[in-house]
């Protein structure tokens, strides 16, 4: 009876949370175009996958792209084939990934700390800044985060199961999720769940758990899923070379320098530095950074409680701290690499939220009130950004009424909820939690949605590609030292047969360009200008080229179209 009454009490918060998160996701996923970095590249790969004959190896502008397995592109290709290559269409699966991530962490927190904690876990993993960015971004990281969330749920169920059947079910769920995660982003999908289980076995001195046959039975399922894809890659053109890039260059080469061609040296980009992740961690955990600190403090104080009561904290620490330490030692570093460790942070905050409601202390109150102050500061920053980015809207109110109304409404509601959170933090902790969540979501739905539209004008690569298509009609096109974004935009929106002169744009590349122009003198050359000051390539005159057309986006990329002097 008590459980039934509690379930009824949670129905209304569950409906509110579902509606708010759905609105936040839809704004971020469907309310903007393709943005650099990475999204134009991922869009071109998914667009290619929607019509290419061989599906085992992704293609970028017609060339094999062996950084990631193809599952993400297979899924994105379905709505692209049905609805076209618009950004909202390619990102349609991201909504599914977001729901799966929230459900996985919510059920994990519910199992570990109770029904109310489940709601908090789902809310936190959906709104941490890094998790939110991962969820709404067109990349392989969104499905990876979803897969890891479900895998951790299965690992928790299997590791702490009492009966063999329950243990087997949990580990099978883990392996199924990891198989899908592998097909999205290779073996990095294994990192967090594997480290979690090993860390728990060491911490709790339960070595036997690592020897149970139920833990390894699901490897057969993973082997069937992954092995089938590997076979199709191997059986295809250049199969052995592609597999080497997938599993050697792109995995081992992310953590240390290996003997490989320059274009496959992944350690040369996104270099890591000592303490990089720790320095940036407060930003990744925003806006709940101070609440995480309060949760760590309470967890440290409660370390002497009965062993069973500390289980959720141990699992949360094992799922987040070892991956953080491991990634800090890697040769490369990007913020999104840490995203699979965020379910552990969300689980810790869910546990803390439950404890702080039952027995709040002054440090919890201070953390809640300080977070409300940070959100009020966020309101001020968003207001300033709206004034700067939307300067034309404020001088022409009638034609930009929607921009102004939505922005002002979002800022007003965020301010109101943040103030309510401050007032409730003293004796109504649960109300303070909800008020903080709603304040943050109002910022993401209101002013953020209007800023997305402004940034779209700075990221409108399609307009440049269409202009290039018009200006180069009937003539061959050469891309000189292009990055992946340039290749992708021309391939999707202009033509699929552009020639490529690989960079960097040094003397060797210029000599190759000259040789190509001797064979095809009618060709036009497209080149990106670097920096804001460069008006034309420094080698243009001496190499015998002149500018035909210039292209530029406001606060964005700039290109020149060149042709050979007669």
N, C-alpha and C positions, 0 to 999 in steps of 0.2 A: 504493500500500500504506500509506503514511504517513497519507494522508487517511482511509482506511478504519479504521485503528487509532484515529485521533482521534475519528471518528464513534462508534465503539463506546464510547470513554471518556465521551463526552458523553451517551449514552443514559440512563444512570442519573440524572445531574443533571437532565436534561430531564424525566424522569418525576417526580422530586421537586418540581421547580419547578412543573410543571403541576398537580400535586395540591395544593400549598400555595396557589398563586394561585387555583385554583378554589374552594378552601375559603374564602379571604379574600373573594373576590367574592361568593360565595353568602351569607355572613354579612351583608355590607353591603347587598346588593341585596334579599335575601328576608327578612332577619331583623328588619324594622322596618316601621312604617306610614308614612303620608304625613307629612312634616315641613315646617314653614314655615322659610324663605320659599320660595315658588315651587312646591313639589311639589303642594299641593292645587290650585293653578291649572292646572298642567300635566295633572294627573289628570282634572280636569273637561273640559278641552279634548279629551283623548284619548277620554274616555267619550262626549262629544258626537259625536266623529268616528266612533265605532263604530256610530252609528245615524242621523246626519244625512244628508239626501238630497244636498246639494251638498257635495262633498269638497274643492273648490279653496281655500276660505277657512276657517281654523279658527274655532270659535265658543267664546266664554267666556260661560257662562250665557245663551246664545242670541244674544249680540252678537258681531259680527265682531271677531276678534282678529288684527290685521295686523302683529304684531311679528316673527313668524317664519313662513317657508313651512311647508307641512303634512307633509313626509315623516316626521318623527319621530312625529307624531300618527297618520298612516296606519299606521305599523308597530305602535305601541302599541295601536291600536284592535283589531288582530287577536286578541291574547290576551284583551283585555277582552271582546270579543264571544264568545269561546270559554269563558272561565273566570270572567267577572264582573269587577267593578271593584276588587277587592282590590289592595293595594299591590304584592304580589309578582307579580300578574298583569300590571299595567301596566309593571312594571320588568323583566319577562322579557327583552325585547330588549336591555336593558343588559348582560346576560351576553354576548350576541353582540358588542356594541360593545367590551366589555373584551377579548375574545379577539382581535378584529381589531386593536385598538390594540397589544396585546402582540406579535402576529405581525408587524405592519407595522414597528414599531421594532426588534424582534428581527432580522428579515431585513435591515433597513437597517444595523444594527450588525454583523451577520455579514458583509455585503458590504464594509463599510468597515474592519473591524478583526479579522475572523476568527470562527470558529465559537463559541469560548468567549465572546467579546464579545457575540454574539447573545443568549446566555442572560442576560447581565448587563443588556443593554439592555431586554429584555422584563421582567425583574424590576424594574428601576428605574422604568420608565414606569408600571408597575402599582402601585407602592408609594409614590411621591412623594405627600406629603399632599394637595396640590392635585389631582393626577391621580387619586388614589383617590377623593377627594370628588366629582370630576367624573364618574367612572365609575359610582359607585353612586347618583347623584342622578337623579331623574326630571326631565329637562330636555333641551333640544336640544344641550347642550354635550357629552354623552357620544358621540352619533353624529358630532358635528363633530370631536372629538378622533380618533376612529377614521378618519374620512375624511382628515384632515390627515396622519395617520401613514402611510397608504397613499400619499397624494399625494407626500410627501417621499421615500418609497421609489422611486416612479416618477421623481421629479425627479433623484435621485442616479443612477439607472440611465441616464437620458437624458443628463444633463450630462456624465457621465464615460464614456459609451459610445465604443467605437472604431469599431464598424460601424454603418451607417445603420439596419439592421433593428433592432438592439438599442436604438438611440436612439429610434426611432419607437415601439417597444413601451413603453419607459419613459415617454415623454411621453403616450402614449395612456392608460396606467394612471393617470398623474397627472391628466389631464383627466377621466377617468371618476370618480375619487374626488372631484375638486373639484365636478363636477356634482351628485353626491349630497350633498356637504357644503353646497353652495349651497341645495339643497332642504330642508336641515335648519335652517340659520341664515343664509341669505342670503350676501351678498358677503364677509362676514368670513372665509369659508372660503378665499378667495384670498390673504389677507394673508400668512400665513407662507410658503407655497411661492413666491409671487411675489417677496417680499423676499429669500428665500434665493437664488433664481436671479440676481437683479440684484446682490446683494452678492457672490456668487461670481464673476460676470463682471467686476465692478470689481476685486475682490481679486486674481484670477488674470490680469487683463488679457486676458480671452478674450471680447471684445465680439462676436465672430462667433457665439458660441453663442446670443446673443439674436436673431440674424437667420436662424437655420436654419428651414427650412419645417417640419421635423418637430416643432418646439416648438409651432407654431400649428395643426398639422393637427387636433389633438384638439378645437379650439374648435368645430368642427362638431358633435361629439358633445355638448359642453356646451350649445351653442345649441339642439340638438334637445330635450335633457332640460328645460332651463329654459324655453325658449320655449313648449313644450307647456303647461306649468303656467301661464305668464303668459297665454296665450290663454284658458284656461278661467276664470281670474280676471277678465279683461277682459270676457269674454262673459257673466259672471254679473251679478247685481244689484249696482249701485254699483261696477262693475268699475274705472272710472278712479279713483275716490276711494280704493278699496282699494289699488291699485297705487301711488298717491302715498304712502300711509302706509308700505307695504312698502319702497319704494325711496328715498324722500326723508326723511320724518320719522324712520324707524327706522334709517336708515344715516347720512345726513349729520347728522341731529339727535342722534346719539350723540357726535359729535366737536365740534360747535359749536352755538350757539343759532341757531334759525331762526324764521321767522315762521310760527307754528302755534298752534292752540288750546292751552289750559293742559294738557288731558289728553293732548296729544301732544308736550309739551315734555319730552323725555327727559333734557335736561341738568339739570333741576331735581332729579332723584333720582340717588343714587350719584355725588355730585360728586367730581371728581378734585382732587388737590392735589400740588404739586411734590414729587417724590421718594416718593410713596405706594407705588409698586410696589417701589422699591428697599428701602424700610424694611421692607415686609412680605415681601420675597423669601425671607429665611431661613426663615420659617414655611412658605411654599409648598413649599420644597425639603426640609422635614423628612421623615424623620429623617436624610437624607443630606447636609445642608447643609455640614458640615465636609469630607465627601468631595468635594463639588463644589469647594470652595476648594482642596483638595489637587490636584484635577484641573486647575484653572485655573493653579495654580503650575507644575505639570509641563508643561502646554501652553506656558506662557510660556518656560520653560527650553528647550523643544524647538523653538522657533520658527526656529532656524538649521539644522535638519535638512534633508535633501534634500526638494525641493518635493513630490514624489509621496508621500513618507511622512507628510506633514502634511495630506493631503487630508481625512481624517476630522475632524480638529480644525477645519479651515476650514469644512466643511459644518455641523458642530455649532454653531459660533459664528454662522454666517450664518443658521441656522434659529432662533436664540434671541435674540441681541442686538438686531438691527434691530426685531423686533416689540416687545421690551421698551421700546426708545426711543420707538417710534411710539405705543404705548399710554400712555406717560407724558405725552404731549402732548395726549391726548384730554380732552374736557370731562367725560366720565363714566369711572368706574373701578369695576370689581368684580374680585375675585380670579380668578373663572372666565374672564374675558376673556383671561388669560395662559395658560390651559391649552393652546392649540394650539402654544405655543412650547416646551412641556416635552419633546417628542420630541428636540429639539436638546440639551437638558440630559442626557437619558438616553443619547444617543449619545456625548456627551463623557465621561460616567462609564463607559460601556462601554469606550471607548478607554483611559481611565485604568486601569481594572481589569486590562486586558490588559497594560499597561505596568508596572504596579506588581507584578504577579506575576513578570514576567520580570526586572525590575530594581528591587526595592523600595529606598526610602531612608528615612531617619529621619522625614521629614515625613509620608510615607505611613503609617508605623507610628503616629505620634502622632495622625493623623486617625482611623485605625481605632480606636485605644484611646479617644480622646475620644468617638467615636460610641457605643462600648459603654457609656461612663459616662452619656451622654445617655439611652440606652435603659434603663439601671438607674434613672435619675431618672424616666423614663416609667413604670417599674414602680411606683415609690413614688407617683406622681401617680394612676395608675389604682387602686392600692390605697386611697388616700385617698378617691377618688371613689366606689368601691364601698362603703366604710364609710358614707359620708354618704348616698348615694342609696339604698343597700339596708339601711338601719338595721334595718328590720323583719325582714330575712332572718337577721341574726345573733342575734336574740332568739328566733327560731322556726326552729331549724335543721332540724327534721324536715320541716316543710312547705315549706322552701325549699332542699332538699338540692341540687337541680340548679344553682341559682344559686351556691351556695357551692363545690361541687365544680368546676364549670367555671371559676369565677373564680380559685380557688386553683391549679388545674392550669395555667391560662394564665400566671399570674404566676410560678409556679415554673419552668416551662419557659423563659419569657422571661429570667428571671434566669440560669438555667443556660447558655443559649446566649450571653447577653451576656458572662458570665464567660469562656466558652470563646473568644469572639472576642478578648477582651483577651489571653488567654494565647497565642493563635495569631498575633497581629498581628506578633510579632517575626520569625519565620522561616517561618511557614506562611500567607502572605497570602491565598491562595485559600480556605483553611479559614476564615479570619477573615471574608471576604466572605460566605460561606454562613451562618456562625453569626450574623452581624448581621442578615441577611435573615430567618432563622428566628426570631430573638428578636423582631423587629418584628412578624412575622406572628402569632406566638403572642399578642401583645398585641391584635391586631385580631380574632383568632378567639376568644380566651378572655374576658378582662374586658370588652372593647368590646361583644361580643355581649350580655352581661348588662346593660350600661348602656343599650343600645338599648331593651331591654324596659322599663326604668324611664322613659326619655324618652318612650316611646310614650304613657304615661299623661298626660304633660304636653302631648301633641300630638294627643289624641284628639278631633279636631274632629267626627268622625261622631257621637259621643255628644251633643254640643251640638245638632247639626242634627236628630237624631232627637227630642230633647226639645222643640225648637222646633216640629217637625212635630206632635207630640202636643198641645202646649199651644195651638197655633193652628189646630187642626183645625176645618174648616168656616168659617173666617174668612179674608179676604184678608190677605196679609202684605206689609209694606213694609220694604225695607232702606234704612236712613238712613245716608248717607255711608259706604257699605261699601268696604273695600278688595277687591282681587281674591280674596284668600283667603276672605273672608266670602261673596262672590258664589258662589265655587266650591263651598264646603261646603253651602250651602243648595240650590244647583242639583243637586248629586249626590245628596244624602241626604234632602232635605226636600221641595222642590217646584221645578218648573221655570217657574212663572208668577209669581214674586214681583215686585212693583213695585220700582222703584229711584228713590231721590232722591239724585242725585249730590252728592258733597262738594265742597269742605270743609264741615265742619259749622258754618257761620257763619249770619248773619242771613238771607242770601239762601236758603240751603238750608232753614232753618226755615220761612220764608214759603212755600216751595214745598210743604213737608210739610203745613202748615196748609191750603193750598188743596186738596191731595190728600185730606185727611181730610174736608173739606166735601163732596167728591164721593163718598167712600167711608167714612162714619163708623164702620163696623164693623171697619175694618182694625186690625191690630196692627202695631207698629213694632219692628223689631229693630235695635239699635245696639250697636256695640262700645265698651266703656269703655277709655279710654286711661290707662296708668299703673296703679300699684298702689293709689293713694290714692283715686281717683275712685269713689264709691259709686253715683252716679247722675248723669245729665246735668245740667249747671248750669242749662240753660234749661227743664228739664222742667216745673217748677211754673208759671212765668210763661207758658209756652205752653199750659198746660192739659192736661198729660199726667200719668199716674201709672204706677208700676212694677207690672207684673203678675207678672213672674217674673225671677229672676236666674240666670245660668249662669256657671260658672267651672271652669277646669281647674287642677289643682295646678301652680303655677309657670308658668302659661300664660295663655291669653286669657280675657277676661271680657266678658259681654254682658248686656244688659237687654232685656226685652220690655215695651213700653209700649202703653198704650191711652189714648184721649182721654177726659177726664173728661166725664160727662154734662152 
